[in-house]
Amino acid sequence: MTSTTYQGFTAEERAAMKDHAKELRTSARRGEADKAAAAVRDVLEKIAEMKDEDRVLAERFHAVVTACAPVLAPKLWYGMPAYALNGKIVCHFQPAEKFKSRYATIGFSDQAGLDDGALWPVSYALTEITPETEARIGELVRRAVS
């Protein structure tokens, strides 16, 4: 029997936690009037910094989410584009590069109304945006906020 010992957080996980701490400090310094507009700018800047494959997916995901659920507020969450309702994250985009994955993912929190019996998916691998995937994402986002 082999024994594995906990090695701590990966460098990527530590970086995500640092991103989150920075986001919280930045948000706390902003005035209420500027918070929403600044959060949108932060998300768009983060998307613009992504490598080509992730950036294209994140841009389309952002466009679909904001079109299908304008009630969701864009914000950064652990350094990733996320969308919140009443301050609580509903969905997010995780670039493949973030944790050195082979694909990007879109995820939904427990705030999302995707419940379907006793078992349902809350995370989806995303390798390309086609009209079909855009439609599916739109359907998921609309259900998430309904």
C-alpha positions in Angstrom: 0.0 0.0 0.0 1.4 3.4 -1.0 1.1 6.4 1.2 0.5 9.8 -0.1 1.1 12.9 1.9 -0.5 16.2 1.5 1.8 18.6 -0.3 -0.2 21.8 0.2 -1.8 24.0 -2.3 -0.4 24.1 -5.9 1.1 27.3 -7.2 -2.0 27.9 -9.3 -4.3 27.4 -6.2 -2.1 29.9 -4.2 -2.3 32.4 -7.1 -6.1 32.0 -7.2 -6.3 32.7 -3.5 -4.1 35.8 -3.8 -6.3 37.0 -6.7 -9.4 36.6 -4.5 -7.8 38.5 -1.6 -6.8 41.3 -4.1 -10.4 41.4 -5.5 -11.8 41.8 -2.0 -9.4 44.6 -1.1 -10.1 46.4 -4.4 -13.9 46.1 -4.0 -13.7 47.4 -0.4 -11.9 50.5 -1.5 -14.4 51.3 -4.3 -17.4 53.6 -3.7 -20.8 52.1 -4.2 -21.5 54.2 -7.3 -18.4 52.9 -9.1 -18.5 49.2 -8.0 -20.6 47.8 -10.7 -18.9 49.6 -13.6 -15.5 48.9 -12.2 -16.3 45.2 -11.8 -17.4 45.0 -15.5 -14.1 46.7 -16.4 -12.2 44.2 -14.3 -13.8 41.2 -15.9 -13.2 42.6 -19.4 -9.6 43.3 -18.6 -9.1 39.8 -17.2 -10.6 38.3 -20.3 -8.3 40.5 -22.5 -5.3 39.1 -20.6 -6.1 35.5 -21.4 -4.3 33.5 -24.1 -6.0 33.2 -27.4 -8.0 30.0 -27.0 -9.3 30.9 -23.5 -9.9 34.6 -24.5 -12.2 33.6 -27.4 -14.2 31.3 -25.2 -14.4 33.8 -22.3 -15.5 36.6 -24.6 -18.3 34.5 -26.1 -19.3 33.2 -22.6 -19.4 36.8 -21.3 -21.6 37.8 -24.3 -24.0 35.0 -23.9 -24.4 35.4 -20.1 -24.9 39.2 -20.3 -27.4 38.8 -23.1 -29.4 35.9 -21.6 -29.3 37.1 -18.0 -28.7 40.9 -17.7 -29.7 40.6 -14.1 -26.3 38.9 -13.4 -23.5 41.3 -12.3 -20.1 40.5 -13.8 -17.3 40.4 -11.2 -14.0 38.7 -10.7 -13.9 35.6 -8.5 -10.6 34.0 -7.7 -9.2 35.7 -10.8 -11.9 34.3 -13.1 -14.8 36.0 -14.8 -17.9 35.3 -12.8 -21.5 36.5 -12.7 -23.5 37.2 -9.5 -27.0 37.7 -8.4 -27.5 39.7 -5.3 -23.8 39.5 -4.6 -23.7 35.7 -4.8 -21.9 33.9 -7.6 -24.2 32.0 -10.0 -21.8 31.0 -12.7 -18.2 31.5 -13.8 -15.7 30.8 -16.5 -12.5 29.0 -15.7 -9.8 29.3 -18.4 -7.8 26.1 -19.1 -4.6 28.0 -18.4 -5.8 28.9 -14.8 -5.0 25.4 -13.4 -3.2 24.0 -16.4 -6.2 22.0 -17.6 -6.7 20.6 -21.1 -10.0 22.5 -21.4 -11.8 25.5 -20.0 -14.8 25.0 -17.9 -18.0 26.9 -17.0 -19.4 26.3 -13.6 -22.5 27.0 -11.7 -22.8 27.4 -7.9 -25.5 26.1 -5.6 -27.2 29.5 -6.2 -28.0 28.4 -9.7 -31.5 26.9 -10.2 -30.3 23.9 -12.2 -31.7 21.3 -9.9 -32.9 18.2 -11.7 -33.9 15.4 -9.4 -31.1 14.0 -7.1 -28.2 14.4 -9.6 -27.3 17.2 -12.1 -24.2 18.7 -13.6 -22.8 22.0 -12.4 -19.6 22.1 -14.4 -19.1 21.8 -18.1 -15.9 21.3 -20.2 -15.7 23.9 -23.0 -13.4 23.5 -25.9 -15.1 25.6 -28.6 -18.0 27.9 -29.0 -20.4 26.9 -31.7 -24.0 28.1 -32.3 -25.1 24.9 -30.5 -22.9 25.5 -27.5 -23.9 29.1 -27.3 -27.6 28.0 -27.3 -26.9 25.4 -24.6 -25.0 28.0 -22.4 -27.8 30.5 -22.9 -30.4 27.9 -21.8 -28.3 26.9 -18.7 -27.8 30.6 -17.7 -31.6 31.4 -18.1 -32.4 28.3 -16.0 -29.8 29.3 -13.4 -31.5 32.6 -12.7 -35.1 31.5 -13.0 
